[in-house]
């Protein structure tokens, strides 16, 4: 499954109740190579499994990250997969902007906090479990719209900015972690347009062949991760295994 990792590896999946997070969780639980998966979500996981350890916590808060950190207690973590992200939230008035005048500082701050600050703070909280001499893969969902080079359409100011910031933070963390663990691999991953609540309001114009099921995306992303080595740390890949320019 993941040749860089040992038999009975320990994994953490954050956002484990979301569409892609849940699919990644299922894939890991079904693999014989997996030893234990710690699934973190804001609401309880609706099933049990011998390999599954669940934590109900909101890692966008310091209290949630502390809960996770205390549970892990510095034990080596071989795979950290973060599937948390925010594009829209009706209750908080968060929507992707089409024009500059639609920018709202409160919504902008919320998107930046969840998509950029939270992943970096998560790494900081789990740093003791990622450094050392053991193989450690850190795979975090990003988005192609976070590529500055690829931006040919404009719009979606907050989301684009948050994912660009996310990518820079992961690239920077990759450099630090490579000094602390030569077997670490930090990856930013673009899943494509996936049939989840995040993309639901924006699916109407997406061709059916380009709207992916969560199970397919999980399978593809695991294949992409499996092909990476420590030489690839701090890089950005899409679901098909193609590199994305920053």
N, C-alpha and C positions, 0 to 999 in steps of 0.2 A: 504493500500500500504506500508507505512512505519510507523508502530505503535509507534515508539519512537518520531515521530514528530507530531506537532499539526495540526488541520484543517487550511487550507489556509497558509501553510508554505512557506517560501521564499527560493528559491534555486538559486545557481549560477552554470552554466556549462561552463567550459573553454575548448577550442578546440571543440566548438559546431558545427562546420562545417565539422569535420572529421567523419569517419565511425561510431565509437562507440559513440562519443560525440553527433552526430546528432540523433542516435537511443535512447540514454538516454534522450535527449531533447524531442523527440516525446513522449516517455513513460510518462515523467513528465507532459507534457502539456495535455495528455489525461486522467490524473488521477483527480478525483473530489477533492482529498485531497489537491492538489497543489493550492497555491494562486497566486504566481508570480515566473517566471523563468527569470533570467538575463543570457542571452546567450552571451558569449564572443568568438569572432573569428577574424581572420585577414582579412577575406573577409565578405561582408554582408550576412546575412541569407536571403534565397530566398523566404521566406513566412512570413505572419503576423498571429498573434494569440492574442486574448484578454488577455491571461496570460503572453505574451512574451514581454520582454524588451531586445533589442539587443544593444551590444556595439562592435564596430569595433576597436580592439586594439590587439597589439602583446604583450602578457604578458611575453614573454621572455626578454622584455626590461623594464627598470625602468619606462620609460614614459608610456608604456602600463599598467603596474601595478598601476601607479598613476592615470591614467584615470579611471580604475575600482574602485579603492579605493575612489576616489572623488564621483563617481556615487553612490556607496553604502552608503557613508557618515556615517559609523558607525552603521547603522541600523542592528538589529539582523539577522543573516543568519542561517538558519536551516539545509541546505544541501549545501555542496560545493563539486562538482564532477569535477575532473581534468582529461581530456582525452588527454592532449598534450604529445607527445613523438617523439623521433627521433631514427630511426634504420639505415636508409640510405638516402642519398641526393646526387643525381648524380651531380648536379650543383656545390656542394661544395666538391665533392670528398669523401663523407662519405659512407663507406661500412663496414659491419661487417667483422672483420679480421679472417682469418683462421690460420695465423701463426704470431709469434712475429715480424718478419721483416716487416709485413704489418702495424704495428702501426705507426700512424702519429700524431704528437703532436697537430696540428691544428684541425684535425678531432676529436681527443680524447677530446680536450677542448670543442668543439662544442657539442658533445654528452653529456658530463658531465654537461654542462651548461643547456641544455634543459631538460634532464631527471632527474637531481638531484638538481642543484642550483635553477632553476626556480620554482619548486613546493615549496621548502622551503621559497623562497622569496615571493611567492604568499601568503603563510600562514602568513608571517610577515606583508604583506600589508593589509591583511584582519583580523588581530588579534583583533582589536576593535569590529568587528562584530561577532566573534566566542567566545569571553569570556563573562562571565555573568552567568545567571541562566537559560537560555533557552536551549532546546535540540539542539545540533549541531553535525551533522554527516559530517566528512571530509573523502571522499572516493576518493582515487587517484589510477589511473591505474599504476600497476607495471608489473612485468613479472617473471615467474618462473625461468628464467635463472639468475635472480638476487639473487637466493638462493645459498649461498656458499656451504651449505650441499648437495644440489641437483646437483651440478656441476660434472657430470661424463663424459662429452664429450669434454670440453675445447672449445677454439675458442671464437669468438665474444667478444674480450677483452673489448673494449670500452663500448659496450652495457651492458654486464654483470656487469662491474664495476659501471656504472652509475646507474643501477637499484639496486645494492647492496647499493650504497651510498644513493640513494633515500629512500630505506627501513630504513636505519639507521637514516636519517634525520626525517622521519615520526615517527619512534619509539621515538626519542628524543622529537619531538614536542608534541607527545601524552602525555608525562610525564608533560611537562610544561602546556599544555592546561587543563589537568585534575585538576591542581591546581587552574586554573582560571575559569573553568567551569566544575563542577562535572558531568554534563550531556553530555559532549563531547565524541565523538567516532571517533577515527582516524583509518582508515583502508587502507591497501595496497591490491590491487585486481589484480589477474591474470585472464585476460579474455579468455585465450585459444587462439589458432590460429584462428584469425578472418579474414574474407574476406574483407580486407581494402587495401589501397595503401601501408601501412606500411609493410604488409606481402606479397604483390603481388609477388615480385621477388623470394620468398622462398616457394611458395605453391606447386610446382611441385611434391615434395616428400611427401606431406601431404595427408593421406587418406581422401577421400571425407567426411567420417563420422566424421572426426576430424577437418574439416574446417568449422567454424561456421558463420552463417549469423549474421549481426550486430544486427538485431532485437532480435534474440535468445539470443545473449550475453547480450544485455541491460536488457532483462527480467530476465535472470539468475542472473546478478549482483545485480539487485534491490531486488531479493529474498534473496540473501546472505546478503545484507545490512539490510534488514528488520528483520533478525534473530539476529543481533548483539545488544549488550547492552553496557553501559559504562564500564562494566567489561572486555569487549573485546578490549578496546582502545589500539592502538599500535600493532595490530595483522595483519597477512598476510593470505589471503584466495584465493582459486581458484574459478572459475565460478560455480563449482559444490557444493560449500559450504564446501570444505575440507581445513583444515589448511595447510599451507606450512611452512616448517622449514626455519629458516633464513639462 
